[in-house]
Amino acid sequence: MRKGKGSICLFSRPTLRPSRSKVSLIEGRGANMAARWWVWCVSLTMAVALLIVYDVPSASAQRKKEMVLSEKVSQLMEWTNKRPVIRMNGDKFRRLVKAPPRNYSVIVMFTALQLHRQCVVCKQADEEFQILANSWRYSSAFTNRIFFAMVDFDEGSDVFQMLNMNSAPTFINFPAKGKPKRGDTYELQVRGFSAEQIARWIADRTDVNIRVIRPPNYAGPLMLGLLLAVIGGLVYLRRSNMEFLFNKTGWAFAALNYIHGSSQAQFVAETHIVLLFNGGVTLGMVLLCEAATSDMDIGKRKIMCVAGIGLVVLFFSWMLSIFRSKYHGYPYSFLMS
């Protein structure tokens, strides 16, 4: 209600101002939000920093591990290209076979090949091991999954002590992962040490199939030719009486070829075969004695001498080869292996 010029307004509009308590509350909330944001940023920054700090060494360690593995594989491949069976001493064995990282298997033959050790079986096992390693090295399936190595006692006696090994030869598979198990030690006394048997064991332990390729052996054809020559000479001497060619019993004995491959068993036919071979050796001795003491002309005595030597050499060699096939550690052989 307004009055005159000098009148006073009774109903003036009030001015709204926030109270001091409300202003303090709003400012406190803003400060709390800013503090929380700052703590969250600092925490996030520290977490990222920790991840970076811990991830860099692990990545560096992984790269270093890969480089070490690559160097080991390259070194083994270089040695394998020069010699299929790698000769190792204690340092090489610990670095390349025992120490990680390793993504390859190593077949190690522990042996004693020095002459003063007088280990005949070690030499024979080494020959078979060399044949197996060469078959793998020059096969089309050759990879760096498996390597062949050898530790001689006189070059790595510390390895024998580390493995508590006191006999040789011994074959052990060191797998790509983990330590050798019971089946990774080759049962030499049960299976023998032929290259084919070791290849089957390797296929069972590593899933790597190796086709054994043996070098050509000309002793067989030569002995066959000698046998035919001896038979021809005997036929010539008995040309006046050829009835022995129609003897069924003789041909039946000649057709027997059953030889058991283990010294733990024997076929009945083996007795007759060994008896026949001993008879051949005896016949050769008789011919040699007759050639030396007979009064026949010099031509026939020469033929008997050659035939006797041929019989002794042929049947004695066959007899030794039978013994070697039955007992793989048999140390003697003559012309035939």
Phi, psi and omega in degrees: 000118180261148174240213186289196186296319182263021181281162182250136178283117181283331184246073179277147182286125180286147179266126182272121177234139179291147181283160182296328181291321179293318179299319179296323179295317181294317179296324178295318178298317180297320179295321178296317179296319179295322179293318179297318179298319180294318179296319180295317179296317180296318179297316179297319179296318179294322179296316178297319179297318179297319178299319180293318182296319182280333183281326181296313177297322180295318177295320178295319178295322179295318178295321178295320178297317179295322179294318178297317179297318179297320179295319180295316180295318179298319179295316179295320179295321179296316179293322180294325178295331178275319182211119185302327178256116184275125176277128184236144168257192183296318182295314180297321181296314180293324184280321187259339184250313185273320188280137172283165359278157180204125176244024182224157176260149179233123175265113185249131173256119177264121190216181177215092188263353180294146186298324183289348176281337177054045178257092181292321180297326179298319179294317179294318178295325178295321178299315179293322179295322178294319178298316180295316181294321177294323178298320179287319184296320185257017176272159180289342181267012184296128176221181178266023178283335186214141178229156179247133182221163181220136176239114177273144184300322182284348177253343182211054179296333178294330177292318177299318179293322181295325182265005181055047184252131182229019179217156179210149002278153178220136178248129180227135174263121175260104188291167181293330180231134176082185181263158178300139177261184184297321180287350179278358173259122185289133180275088186293320183291335182270315187264341188081179184242027176292151183299324180294320179293319178295323179296321177296319178296319178296319178298325179289326184269331187236354184064023176252116182266126181243125177269115184284127178240112181270148176293153182297139179242114184268001180293323180299306178300323179294318179292326176295319177296321177296320179297316179296323178295319179296316179298318178298320178295319179294319178297322179295320179291330181256027186294340180280342181221102185254020183292336182294340178290340182257016179279110183293324180296318179297316179293328178295318177293324180293333182277351181287127179216038183260107178236122177287140186277012181224152177280357181272353182212165181205133175282158177296324182295334181298324179299316180291324181293313179297323176297319179296318180294319176296323176296321177296318177296318180296319178297321177297320177296320179297318179296321178295319178295319179295322179294330181277332187246352185286158177262010180292170180292161188296330180295312180293325179294324176295318179296318179295324179295314179296317179296319179296315178297318180298317179296315181298312182297315185295304186287328177292321177296317178297321181295318177295323179293326176295316179298321180291326179288333180273324179235107190290346177265007181295124192274351190252146175204160179208111179070320181245138178252000000 
